[in-house]
Amino acid sequence: MHPFAFTRAESTREALNAGRLGGRYIAGGTTLVDLMRETVERPETLVDISDLPLREVRVTERGGLRIGALVTMSQTAAHPKVRTLFPVISESLELSASAQLRNMATIGGNIMQRTRCTYFRDVTADCNKREPGSGCAAREGHNRTHAILGTSDACVATHPSDVAVAFAALEANVHLLGPDGERTVPFTDFLLKPGSTPNREHRIRQGELITSVEIPGLPRPLKSGYLKVRDRQSYEFALTSAAVALHVRGGVIQEAKVAAGGVGTVPWKLPVVEQHLVGERPSEALWSAAAAHAANGALPLQHNRFKVELLKRTVERQLRIVGGTK
């Protein structure tokens, strides 16, 4: 680990001043500290923001939720309003990491975490995300766990967060505070596909601080849930996952929110699947027909071709569970 300076911000103003000068924000630190140990990240200054007043979960006026950036994963998952209004969020968090990590890691840190691609974390391997222009060892290497959607010639690494898949499905917004004031970014625009600049992963400006993630109010009744497929039952990242929320009234699907994880360079919204669902009556045939479009545009590599069919089956299974026809 390389030498670095450490400071604790006692106010939001102190944090923003330190961030504007190049300081890196840290709270739970479960990802950043790991990357520093592996010398993938070498920040000169760490700014501890754990004392900032960003630990509230509240229901908004329109029936949505606003989750403070410093609320831990475990606190968010256990919150009664989260469990009642959007169980897909609780389920995605409880299927993440380990209990110890969930007690430390924050919501803001979770969506900012970087890929678990082994080539990214191996400083001897070529990786455009870590060292732009060096190449992508994963494309011709062992790429079983890599992305089939949103890839580019420069990068095929998946985004690792589970709750980010739920946020993408629910069309959440990220609230930011920076030297130029406050702004809001749709969650599906906040995380960036690699394109030719895979080293740029978030739509966040120098010194900006995530203050909260807001889930909009959705029509009720709303059923939602998260399904994760992985190589083992605990402490493992997704091969595929599906976050689904359905609003059914009068026996007809009025709204559908669907996103996939473990298969995209970012959490992957599935608008074509959603379009096939809205206006239809829940049925086995409907789930199968809609899920058939889950892997549209997929570009599998040598070792991850199985993900195309696995993604379709995962989405179909979760539609059946949430739709009540399993």
C-alpha positions in Angstrom: 0.0 0.0 0.0 1.3 3.4 -0.9 1.5 6.3 1.5 -1.6 8.6 1.7 -3.0 11.4 3.9 -6.1 10.9 5.9 -8.6 13.5 7.1 -12.0 13.3 8.8 -14.7 15.7 7.5 -16.9 17.1 10.3 -19.3 18.8 8.0 -20.5 18.6 4.4 -18.6 21.8 3.6 -15.4 20.3 4.8 -15.9 17.2 2.8 -16.7 19.2 -0.4 -13.6 21.4 0.1 -11.4 18.3 0.5 -13.0 16.6 -2.5 -12.5 19.6 -4.7 -8.8 19.4 -3.9 -8.6 15.8 -5.0 -9.5 13.9 -1.9 -11.3 10.5 -2.2 -14.3 10.0 -0.1 -14.4 6.9 2.2 -17.0 5.6 4.6 -17.3 1.8 5.0 -14.3 1.5 2.8 -14.9 -2.1 1.9 -14.0 -1.8 -1.8 -11.6 1.1 -1.8 -9.3 -0.3 0.9 -9.1 -3.6 -0.9 -8.1 -1.9 -4.1 -5.5 0.2 -2.2 -4.0 -3.0 -0.8 -3.7 -4.5 -4.3 -2.2 -1.2 -5.5 -5.0 -0.8 -8.1 -6.0 2.4 -6.5 -3.4 4.9 -5.2 -5.2 7.9 -3.7 -3.1 10.6 -2.2 -5.8 11.7 0.3 -8.7 9.9 1.9 -11.6 11.9 3.3 -13.6 10.1 5.9 -17.3 11.2 5.5 -18.8 8.8 8.0 -19.9 11.6 10.4 -22.0 13.4 7.8 -25.8 13.5 8.3 -26.6 11.1 5.4 -28.1 8.2 7.3 -31.8 8.6 6.9 -34.3 6.4 5.1 -37.6 8.2 4.5 -40.8 7.9 2.5 -41.2 10.7 0.0 -44.5 12.7 -0.5 -45.3 10.6 -3.6 -44.8 7.2 -1.9 -41.2 6.6 -3.0 -38.1 6.2 -0.8 -35.1 8.3 -0.3 -32.1 6.4 1.1 -29.1 8.3 2.5 -25.8 7.6 1.0 -24.3 6.5 4.4 -27.1 4.1 5.4 -25.4 0.7 5.5 -26.5 -2.2 3.3 -27.8 -4.1 6.4 -29.7 -1.1 7.7 -31.3 -0.5 4.4 -32.3 -4.2 3.9 -33.8 -4.3 7.4 -35.7 -1.0 7.3 -39.5 -1.8 7.5 -40.4 0.8 4.8 -37.9 -0.7 2.4 -39.2 -4.2 3.1 -42.8 -3.2 2.7 -42.6 -0.8 -0.3 -39.8 -2.3 -2.3 -38.8 -5.8 -1.2 -36.7 -6.1 -4.3 -34.2 -3.8 -2.7 -34.1 -5.8 0.6 -33.7 -9.1 -1.3 -30.9 -7.8 -3.5 -29.0 -6.5 -0.5 -29.4 -9.7 1.6 -28.1 -11.7 -1.3 -24.9 -9.5 -1.4 -21.5 -10.1 0.1 -21.4 -11.3 3.7 -23.2 -10.2 6.9 -20.0 -8.5 8.1 -19.5 -6.6 4.9 -23.2 -5.5 4.8 -22.8 -4.1 8.3 -19.9 -1.9 7.1 -20.7 -1.0 3.4 -22.9 1.9 2.6 -25.4 2.4 -0.2 -23.3 5.2 -1.7 -20.2 3.1 -1.7 -22.0 0.1 -3.0 -23.0 1.8 -6.3 -19.6 3.3 -6.6 -17.8 0.0 -6.3 -15.5 -1.1 -9.1 -15.6 -4.4 -11.1 -14.4 -7.7 -9.7 -12.8 -8.6 -13.0 -9.6 -10.6 -12.1 -7.6 -8.9 -14.8 -8.5 -5.4 -13.4 -7.3 -6.4 -10.0 -4.1 -8.0 -11.3 -1.7 -5.1 -11.8 0.5 -7.3 -14.1 -2.4 -7.9 -16.6 -3.4 -5.6 -19.4 -6.6 -3.7 -18.5 -7.9 -0.6 -20.1 -10.1 0.2 -17.1 -7.0 0.3 -14.8 -4.5 1.6 -17.4 -6.1 3.2 -20.5 -4.6 2.0 -23.8 -3.0 -1.2 -22.3 -5.6 -3.6 -23.8 -8.2 -6.0 -22.4 -6.8 -9.3 -21.3 -10.3 -10.7 -20.5 -11.4 -10.7 -24.2 -9.0 -13.5 -25.1 -8.5 -14.8 -21.5 -10.8 -16.6 -19.2 -14.0 -14.7 -19.5 -16.7 -17.0 -18.1 -17.9 -14.4 -15.6 -17.7 -11.4 -17.9 -20.4 -9.3 -19.6 -22.4 -10.2 -22.7 -24.3 -6.8 -22.8 -22.9 -3.3 -23.1 -19.4 -4.4 -23.9 -16.9 -2.8 -26.2 -13.5 -3.6 -27.7 -11.9 -1.9 -24.7 -13.7 -3.7 -21.8 -16.0 -6.6 -21.0 -16.1 -6.3 -17.2 -19.4 -6.7 -15.4 -20.7 -4.3 -12.7 -20.8 -6.3 -9.4 -23.5 -4.6 -7.4 -26.8 -6.4 -6.7 -28.8 -3.5 -5.3 -27.7 -1.4 -8.4 -29.8 -3.9 -10.5 -32.8 -3.2 -8.3 -32.2 0.6 -8.5 -32.0 0.4 -12.3 -35.2 -1.6 -12.5 -37.1 0.9 -10.3 -35.7 3.8 -12.3 -34.1 5.4 -9.2 -32.3 8.8 -9.2 -28.9 9.7 -7.6 -28.7 12.9 -5.7 -25.4 14.7 -5.8 -23.8 17.6 -4.0 -20.7 19.3 -5.3 -18.9 22.6 -5.5 -21.4 23.9 -8.0 -24.5 22.9 -5.9 -27.0 20.0 -6.1 -28.0 18.0 -9.1 -29.9 14.7 -9.8 -28.9 12.0 -12.3 -31.1 9.1 -13.3 -29.6 5.9 -12.1 -29.4 4.4 -15.5 -27.3 7.3 -16.6 -25.1 7.4 -13.5 -23.2 4.3 -14.3 -21.4 4.5 -17.6 -20.9 1.8 -20.2 -17.2 1.4 -21.1 -17.2 2.5 -24.8 -13.6 3.7 -25.5 -13.1 5.1 -22.0 -13.7 2.2 -19.6 -11.7 4.0 -16.9 -14.6 6.5 -16.5 -17.2 4.5 -14.7 -19.6 7.1 -13.1 -21.2 10.3 -14.2 -19.8 12.2 -11.2 -17.7 15.3 -11.2 -14.6 16.2 -9.3 -15.4 16.7 -5.6 -19.1 15.7 -5.9 -20.6 13.7 -3.1 -23.5 11.2 -3.3 -26.1 12.3 -0.8 -28.9 9.8 -1.4 -30.6 7.5 -3.8 -34.3 8.1 -4.4 -36.8 5.5 -5.7 -39.9 7.2 -7.2 -43.3 6.4 -6.0 -44.9 3.6 -8.2 -48.6 2.6 -8.6 -49.9 0.2 -6.0 -50.3 -2.7 -5.5 -46.8 -3.4 -6.5 -45.0 -6.8 -6.2 -41.3 -7.0 -6.6 -38.4 -9.3 -6.0 -34.8 -10.2 -6.9 -33.4 -13.5 -8.1 -29.7 -14.2 -8.2 -28.0 -17.1 -9.9 -24.4 -17.8 -8.8 -21.8 -20.6 -8.5 -22.4 -21.0 -4.8 -25.1 -20.0 -2.3 -23.2 -17.3 -0.3 -20.6 -14.7 -0.8 -20.5 -14.9 -4.5 -21.2 -12.5 -7.4 -24.0 -13.1 -9.8 -23.6 -15.1 -13.1 -27.0 -13.6 -13.8 -29.7 -11.9 -11.8 -33.1 -10.3 -12.3 -34.9 -7.5 -10.5 -38.7 -7.4 -11.3 -41.5 -5.1 -10.2 -45.1 -5.5 -11.5 -48.2 -3.5 -11.0 -51.2 -5.6 -11.8 -54.7 -4.1 -11.7 -57.9 -5.7 -12.9 -55.9 -8.8 -13.9 -53.8 -6.8 -16.4 -50.2 -5.7 -16.0 -50.3 -1.9 -15.9 -46.5 -1.3 -15.3 -43.5 -3.6 -15.4 -39.9 -2.8 -14.3 -37.2 -5.3 -15.2 -33.4 -5.2 -15.1 -30.7 -7.8 -15.1 -27.3 -8.1 -13.4 -24.2 -10.2 -13.8 -24.4 -9.9 -17.6 -23.8 -6.3 -18.3 -21.0 -3.8 -18.0 -23.7 -1.8 -16.0 -27.0 -3.0 -14.5 -29.0 -3.8 -17.6 -32.5 -2.4 -18.0 -34.7 -4.6 -20.2 -37.2 -2.2 -21.9 -38.2 -4.7 -24.6 -39.2 -7.3 -21.9 -41.2 -4.6 -20.1 -43.0 -3.6 -23.3 -44.1 -7.2 -23.9 -45.6 -7.3 -20.4 -47.6 -4.1 -20.2 -51.2 -4.5 -21.1 -51.2 -8.3 -20.9 -52.6 -10.8 -18.4 -50.1 -12.8 -16.4 -49.6 -16.3 -17.8 -46.9 -18.8 -18.3 -46.9 -18.1 -22.0 -46.4 -14.4 -21.4 -43.4 -14.9 -19.1 -41.7 -17.1 -21.6 -42.4 -14.8 -24.6 -41.2 -11.7 -22.7 -38.1 -13.3 -21.3 -37.1 -14.5 -24.8 -36.0 -10.9 -25.4 -33.9 -10.5 -22.3 -30.6 -11.2 -24.1 -31.3 -9.0 -27.2 -28.0 -7.5 -28.4 -25.9 -9.9 -26.4 -22.3 -10.4 -27.6 -21.0 -13.5 -25.8 -17.3 -14.4 -25.6 -15.7 -17.8 -25.8 -16.4 -18.9 -22.2 -19.6 -17.1 -21.3 -22.0 -18.1 -24.1 -24.1 -20.0 -21.5 -25.1 -16.7 -20.1 -27.4 -15.9 -23.0 -29.8 -18.8 -22.2 -29.2 -18.5 -18.4 -30.3 -14.9 -18.5 -33.5 -15.7 -20.4 -34.3 -18.5 -17.9 -33.5 -16.3 -14.9 -35.8 -13.5 -16.1 -38.6 -15.9 -16.9 -38.3 -17.6 -13.5 -38.4 -14.3 -11.6 -41.4 -13.0 -13.7 -43.2 -16.2 -12.7 -42.3 -15.7 -9.0 -43.3 -12.1 -8.9 -46.3 -12.5 -11.2 -47.7 -15.2 -8.9 -47.8 -18.1 -11.4 -44.8 -20.1 -10.3 
